[in-house]
Amino acid sequence: MTGLPDWLSPIMQWVVLPALGWLGLLHNKQSKHATDIAVLQTKADAHTRQHEQIMSKLDQIEEALRKN
């Protein structure tokens, strides 16, 4: 015996290796998407805080105008 059986080499070459390559590609895309989603979530949170601050200031101005 000199190693792998004759039938195993084509399976490795035409099935296993392409499948591993495809899984690696999917993993890389998923990682990039997860990063993009985290960045977008952070931006959305910042915009929400900014919107809340603006609305708070507008409420204070409205309250001040109603007192006069």
C-alpha positions as CSV (number, residue, x, y, z in Angstrom):
1,M,0.0,0.0,0.0
2,T,1.4,3.3,-1.0
3,G,-1.2,5.7,0.4
4,L,-4.6,6.7,-0.8
5,P,-6.8,4.2,-2.7
6,D,-7.2,5.0,-6.4
7,W,-10.9,5.9,-6.1
8,L,-10.3,8.5,-3.3
9,S,-8.1,10.8,-5.3
10,P,-10.7,11.9,-7.9
11,I,-13.3,12.3,-5.1
12,M,-10.9,14.6,-3.2
13,Q,-10.1,16.5,-6.4
14,W,-13.5,17.0,-7.8
15,V,-15.8,16.9,-4.8
16,V,-14.1,17.7,-1.4
17,L,-11.7,20.4,-2.5
18,P,-14.3,22.4,-4.5
19,A,-16.7,22.1,-1.6
20,L,-14.1,23.4,0.8
21,G,-13.3,26.3,-1.5
22,W,-17.0,27.1,-1.7
23,L,-17.4,27.0,2.0
24,G,-14.4,29.2,2.4
25,L,-15.9,31.7,0.0
26,L,-19.2,31.6,1.9
27,H,-17.4,32.1,5.2
28,N,-15.5,35.2,3.9
29,K,-18.7,36.7,2.5
30,Q,-20.6,36.1,5.8
31,S,-17.8,37.7,7.7
32,K,-17.9,40.8,5.5
33,H,-21.7,41.0,5.8
34,A,-21.5,40.7,9.5
35,T,-19.0,43.6,9.6
36,D,-21.2,45.7,7.3
37,I,-24.3,45.0,9.4
38,A,-22.4,46.0,12.6
39,V,-21.3,49.3,10.9
40,L,-24.8,50.0,9.7
41,Q,-26.2,49.3,13.1
42,T,-23.7,51.7,14.7
43,K,-24.6,54.4,12.2
44,A,-28.3,53.9,12.8
45,D,-27.8,54.1,16.6
46,A,-25.9,57.4,16.1
47,H,-28.6,58.8,13.9
48,T,-31.3,57.7,16.5
49,R,-29.4,59.5,19.3
50,Q,-29.0,62.6,17.2
51,H,-32.7,62.6,16.3
52,E,-33.6,62.2,19.9
53,Q,-31.3,65.2,20.9
54,I,-32.9,67.4,18.2
55,M,-36.4,66.4,19.2
56,S,-35.5,67.2,22.9
57,K,-34.2,70.6,21.9
58,L,-37.3,71.3,19.8
59,D,-39.5,70.2,22.8
60,Q,-37.6,72.7,25.0
61,I,-38.1,75.5,22.5
62,E,-41.8,74.7,22.2
63,E,-42.2,74.6,25.9
64,A,-40.4,78.0,26.3
65,L,-42.6,79.6,23.6
66,R,-45.7,78.3,25.3
67,K,-44.7,79.9,28.6
68,N,-44.4,83.3,27.0
